[in-house]
Amino acid sequence: MNDDPYKILRVSKTASQDEIKKAYRKLAKSLHPDLHPDDPSKQAEFQAVAAAHDLLSDPEKRRRFDAGEIDASGQERPERQFYHHYAGQDAGARYDPGQGQGFGHGFGTGSEEDLSDLFSDLFGRRAGSRGSTGEFHARGPDLRYHLEVDFLDAARGAKRAVTMPDGKSIEIAVPPGVSDGQTLRLRGKGAPGMGKGQAGDALVTISVKPHAVFSRDGDDIEIELPITFDEAVLGAKVEVPTISGPVSLTIPQGVSSGQRLRIKGKGITRGKTSGDQTVRLKIVLPKKMDDEMRMIAESWRSAAAFDPREDLRSST
């Protein structure tokens, strides 16, 4: 499989972060293991897409990759070359401080313990470490997952069981107020480490489905509320849906379409603070007019001097 993260995500090297995000979401949806449970090649593609996104979604990692400082797996290129040169070639040669060969080449008369410390300094801080027995320890890689949640689940919080790229099923808590595009980090839920290394993390990117009634602006919720002609003229008490259940709202007399009313504390709750809900009024007339409504309208038109477009004309 191609190891170029740009080609894996099918984007150009000049792609914006938003384009990279959209490409990842599209591929992750089509390649998810739940859709291809018996297709190892699709699962491998999914993991490659997740790894490519992990690299390119991080501006610093992307810069270093473009500059040739790290490879597609995120490893340091100079250290890899150093390791292959000194540890990989002439594997059968033993260290001899007097002959300048094997591990001793270029290090004068340093001891094996000194060299062990050197390699530990070079590789241990980033990739892991070697124990006294020579066993290699490294933290496991992070695993990425894309989770689509309903609007109300994102607003209220929910628990969801998801299948990770490695096929493992885990339950995650979607916190109240999670935003579209936000990434949740689940400590220790990634791939297992090497040796005694810790497991990596699971990085779950949330996609929030739009809602038919509610929309969101920060921690505030907004809805459009249809009202009748008589409710607009005379005022009324009506039931209004909120993300935490219906509430009663007083419509004042003489309101117009587009007028906004605010319900305090009925938005997104984060800790001890909550946003508000804005209700945008919309006067809706019945599709079929009866004779009585026509008579009322004709009588009002002949007697009233109200011109709703007067301000519009005076300003042009």
C-alpha positions as CSV (number, residue, x, y, z in Angstrom):
1,M,0.0,0.0,0.0
2,N,1.2,3.5,-0.8
3,D,2.8,5.1,2.3
4,D,2.4,8.7,1.0
5,P,-0.3,10.2,3.4
6,Y,-1.4,12.7,0.7
7,K,-2.0,9.9,-1.8
8,I,-3.7,7.7,0.8
9,L,-6.2,10.6,1.6
10,R,-6.4,11.5,-2.1
11,V,-5.5,15.1,-1.6
12,S,-2.8,17.3,-3.0
13,K,0.2,18.5,-1.0
14,T,-1.3,22.0,-1.0
15,A,-4.6,20.9,0.5
16,S,-6.0,22.9,3.3
17,Q,-6.6,21.4,6.8
18,D,-10.3,21.6,6.1
19,E,-9.9,19.7,2.8
20,I,-7.8,17.0,4.6
21,K,-10.5,16.7,7.3
22,K,-13.2,16.3,4.7
23,A,-11.3,13.7,2.7
24,Y,-10.6,11.7,5.9
25,R,-14.3,11.7,6.9
26,K,-15.4,10.6,3.5
27,L,-12.9,7.7,3.3
28,A,-13.4,6.7,7.0
29,K,-17.2,6.4,6.4
30,S,-16.7,4.2,3.3
31,L,-14.0,2.0,4.8
32,H,-15.2,1.6,8.3
33,P,-14.7,-2.0,9.6
34,D,-18.4,-2.3,10.5
35,L,-19.2,-2.1,6.8
36,H,-16.5,-4.6,5.8
37,P,-16.3,-7.1,8.7
38,D,-14.8,-9.9,6.6
39,D,-12.5,-7.9,4.4
40,P,-9.0,-7.5,5.8
41,S,-7.8,-5.4,2.9
42,K,-10.5,-2.8,3.7
43,Q,-9.6,-2.8,7.3
44,A,-5.9,-2.3,6.4
45,E,-7.0,0.6,4.1
46,F,-9.0,2.1,7.0
47,Q,-6.0,2.0,9.3
48,A,-3.8,3.5,6.7
49,V,-6.3,6.4,6.2
50,A,-6.5,6.9,10.0
51,A,-2.7,7.0,10.2
52,A,-2.4,9.4,7.3
53,H,-5.0,11.7,8.9
54,D,-3.2,11.5,12.2
55,L,0.0,12.8,10.5
56,L,-1.5,15.5,8.3
57,S,-4.1,16.8,10.7
58,D,-1.3,17.9,13.0
59,P,0.3,21.1,11.5
60,E,3.7,20.5,13.1
61,K,3.9,16.8,12.1
62,R,2.8,17.8,8.6
63,R,5.5,20.5,8.4
64,R,8.2,18.0,9.5
65,F,7.0,15.4,7.0
66,D,7.0,17.9,4.2
67,A,10.5,19.0,5.2
68,G,11.7,15.3,5.2
69,E,12.4,15.3,9.0
70,I,10.1,12.4,9.7
71,D,8.7,9.6,7.6
72,A,5.0,8.7,6.9
73,S,4.9,6.8,10.2
74,G,6.0,9.8,12.2
75,Q,9.5,8.4,12.9
76,E,12.6,10.6,12.8
77,R,14.5,10.0,9.5
78,P,18.0,10.8,10.8
79,E,17.7,8.5,13.7
80,R,16.4,5.7,11.5
81,Q,19.3,6.1,9.1
82,F,21.7,6.2,12.1
83,Y,20.1,3.0,13.6
84,H,20.3,1.1,10.3
85,H,23.8,2.2,9.6
86,Y,25.3,1.3,13.0
87,A,22.9,-1.4,14.3
88,G,21.7,-3.0,11.1
89,Q,24.8,-3.6,9.0
90,D,27.5,-6.0,9.9
91,A,25.1,-7.5,12.4
92,G,27.6,-10.3,13.1
93,A,30.4,-8.1,14.1
94,R,31.2,-7.8,17.8
95,Y,32.2,-4.6,19.5
96,D,35.9,-4.3,20.0
97,P,37.1,-1.0,21.5
98,G,40.6,-1.6,20.0
99,Q,39.7,-2.4,16.4
100,G,37.2,0.3,15.6
101,Q,34.6,-2.1,14.0
102,G,30.9,-2.9,14.6
103,F,29.3,-0.7,17.2
104,G,32.8,0.6,18.2
105,H,33.4,2.3,14.8
106,G,33.6,6.1,15.2
107,F,33.3,6.0,19.1
108,G,37.0,5.5,20.1
109,T,37.3,3.3,23.1
110,G,33.8,3.7,24.6
111,S,32.3,0.8,26.5
112,E,29.3,-1.2,25.6
113,E,27.5,0.4,28.6
114,D,28.3,3.8,27.2
115,L,26.9,2.9,23.8
116,S,23.8,1.4,25.4
117,D,23.2,4.8,27.1
118,L,23.7,6.6,23.8
119,F,21.1,4.5,22.0
120,S,18.8,4.9,24.9
121,D,19.1,8.6,24.7
122,L,18.6,8.7,21.0
123,F,15.6,6.4,20.7
124,G,14.2,5.9,24.2
125,R,12.8,9.4,24.7
126,R,10.7,9.2,21.5
127,A,10.1,5.6,20.7
128,G,10.7,3.7,23.9
129,S,13.6,2.1,25.9
130,R,15.5,-1.1,26.4
131,G,15.5,-2.9,29.7
132,S,18.4,-4.6,31.2
133,T,17.6,-7.8,29.3
134,G,17.7,-6.0,25.9
135,E,13.9,-6.0,25.5
136,F,12.5,-3.1,23.6
137,H,9.7,-1.1,25.2
138,A,7.6,1.4,23.2
139,R,4.3,3.2,23.6
140,G,1.6,1.8,21.3
141,P,0.3,4.0,18.4
142,D,-2.8,6.0,18.7
143,L,-5.9,4.7,16.9
144,R,-8.3,7.1,15.2
145,Y,-12.1,6.7,14.8
146,H,-14.9,8.8,13.3
147,L,-18.2,8.8,15.2
148,E,-21.4,10.3,13.9
149,V,-23.8,11.2,16.7
150,D,-27.3,12.7,16.7
151,F,-27.7,16.4,17.5
152,L,-29.5,15.7,20.8
153,D,-26.9,13.1,21.9
154,A,-24.2,15.7,21.3
155,A,-26.2,18.4,23.2
156,R,-27.2,16.2,26.2
157,G,-24.4,13.7,26.3
158,A,-24.7,10.0,25.7
159,K,-22.8,6.6,25.8
160,R,-22.1,4.9,22.6
161,A,-20.4,1.5,21.8
162,V,-18.0,1.9,18.8
163,T,-15.7,-0.4,16.9
164,M,-12.1,0.8,16.7
165,P,-9.9,0.3,13.6
166,D,-8.3,-2.8,15.2
167,G,-11.8,-4.4,15.5
168,K,-12.0,-3.9,19.3
169,S,-15.3,-2.6,20.6
170,I,-15.3,0.0,23.3
171,E,-17.9,2.2,25.0
172,I,-17.3,5.9,25.0
173,A,-19.0,8.7,26.9
174,V,-20.0,11.5,24.6
175,P,-19.8,14.6,26.9
176,P,-22.7,17.1,26.9
177,G,-22.1,19.9,24.5
178,V,-19.5,18.2,22.3
179,S,-19.0,20.1,19.1
180,D,-19.0,19.0,15.5
181,G,-15.4,18.1,14.5
182,Q,-14.2,17.9,18.2
183,T,-11.8,15.0,18.9
184,L,-12.1,13.0,22.1
185,R,-9.0,11.3,23.6
186,L,-9.5,8.0,25.3
187,R,-6.4,7.3,27.3
188,G,-5.0,3.8,26.9
189,K,-7.6,2.7,24.5
190,G,-5.3,2.6,21.4
191,A,-3.0,-0.1,20.1
192,P,-1.0,-2.1,22.7
193,G,2.6,-1.1,23.4
194,M,5.7,-3.1,22.8
195,G,7.3,-4.9,25.7
196,K,6.3,-3.0,28.8
197,G,5.3,0.1,26.9
198,Q,1.9,1.7,27.6
199,A,-1.0,1.4,25.2
200,G,-1.7,4.3,22.9
201,D,-4.8,6.4,23.0
202,A,-8.0,6.3,21.0
203,L,-8.8,9.6,19.2
204,V,-12.5,9.8,18.3
205,T,-13.5,12.6,16.0
206,I,-17.2,13.6,16.5
207,S,-19.5,14.5,13.6
208,V,-22.8,15.9,14.7
209,K,-25.9,15.3,12.5
210,P,-28.1,18.3,11.8
211,H,-31.5,18.5,13.5
212,A,-34.8,19.2,11.9
213,V,-35.8,21.7,14.6
214,F,-32.8,22.8,16.6
215,S,-29.7,24.6,15.4
216,R,-26.7,25.7,17.5
217,D,-24.6,28.8,17.9
218,G,-21.9,28.2,20.5
219,D,-23.7,27.1,23.6
220,D,-27.0,28.7,22.5
221,I,-29.8,26.8,20.8
222,E,-32.1,28.4,18.2
223,I,-35.5,27.3,16.8
224,E,-38.1,28.8,14.5
225,L,-41.5,28.7,16.1
226,P,-44.6,28.9,13.9
227,I,-47.5,30.9,15.4
228,T,-51.0,31.8,14.1
229,F,-52.3,35.2,13.1
230,D,-54.4,35.5,16.2
231,E,-51.6,34.5,18.5
232,A,-49.4,37.2,17.0
233,V,-52.2,39.8,17.4
234,L,-53.6,38.9,20.8
235,G,-50.7,37.1,22.4
236,A,-50.8,33.6,23.8
237,K,-49.1,30.9,25.9
238,V,-47.6,28.2,23.8
239,E,-45.5,25.0,24.3
240,V,-42.0,25.3,22.9
241,P,-39.6,22.3,22.5
242,T,-36.1,22.6,24.1
243,I,-33.2,20.1,24.2
244,S,-34.3,19.3,27.8
245,G,-38.0,19.0,27.1
246,P,-41.0,21.2,26.3
247,V,-41.6,24.5,28.2
248,S,-44.3,27.1,28.2
249,L,-43.6,30.4,26.5
250,T,-45.6,33.6,26.6
251,I,-46.0,35.3,23.2
252,P,-46.6,39.0,23.8
253,Q,-49.3,40.9,21.8
254,G,-48.5,42.4,18.5
255,V,-45.4,40.4,17.6
256,S,-44.1,40.1,14.0
257,S,-42.4,37.4,12.1
258,G,-38.7,37.3,12.7
259,Q,-39.0,38.7,16.2
260,R,-36.9,36.8,18.7
261,L,-37.7,35.7,22.3
262,R,-35.1,34.3,24.7
263,I,-35.5,31.4,27.1
264,K,-32.8,31.6,29.7
265,G,-30.7,28.5,30.6
266,K,-32.2,26.2,28.0
267,G,-29.1,26.0,25.8
268,I,-26.1,23.7,26.1
269,T,-25.0,23.0,29.6
270,R,-21.3,22.8,30.4
271,G,-20.5,22.3,34.1
272,K,-22.3,25.0,36.0
273,T,-23.1,27.3,33.1
274,S,-25.8,26.9,30.4
275,G,-26.5,28.8,27.2
276,D,-29.9,30.1,26.3
277,Q,-32.5,29.2,23.6
278,T,-33.6,31.8,21.1
279,V,-37.1,31.4,19.7
280,R,-37.5,33.1,16.3
281,L,-41.2,33.7,15.6
282,K,-42.9,33.0,12.2
283,I,-46.5,33.9,11.6
284,V,-48.1,31.2,9.5
285,L,-51.5,31.5,7.9
286,P,-53.7,28.5,7.1
287,K,-53.4,27.2,3.6
288,K,-57.1,27.5,3.0
289,M,-58.8,30.9,3.9
290,D,-62.4,31.0,5.0
291,D,-64.9,33.8,4.4
292,E,-64.7,35.0,8.0
293,M,-61.0,35.5,7.9
294,R,-61.3,37.4,4.6
295,M,-64.0,39.7,6.1
296,I,-61.8,40.4,9.1
297,A,-58.8,41.3,6.8
298,E,-60.9,43.5,4.5
299,S,-62.4,45.4,7.4
300,W,-59.0,45.9,9.0
301,R,-57.5,47.0,5.7
302,S,-60.1,49.7,5.1
303,A,-59.9,51.1,8.6
304,A,-56.1,50.8,9.3
305,A,-53.5,53.3,8.3
306,F,-50.6,51.0,9.1
307,D,-47.8,50.8,6.4
308,P,-45.1,48.2,7.3
309,R,-42.9,49.4,4.4
310,E,-42.7,53.0,5.4
311,D,-39.3,52.8,6.9
312,L,-38.0,50.8,3.9
313,R,-39.1,53.6,1.5
314,S,-37.7,56.4,3.6
315,S,-34.2,54.8,3.8
316,T,-33.8,54.4,0.0
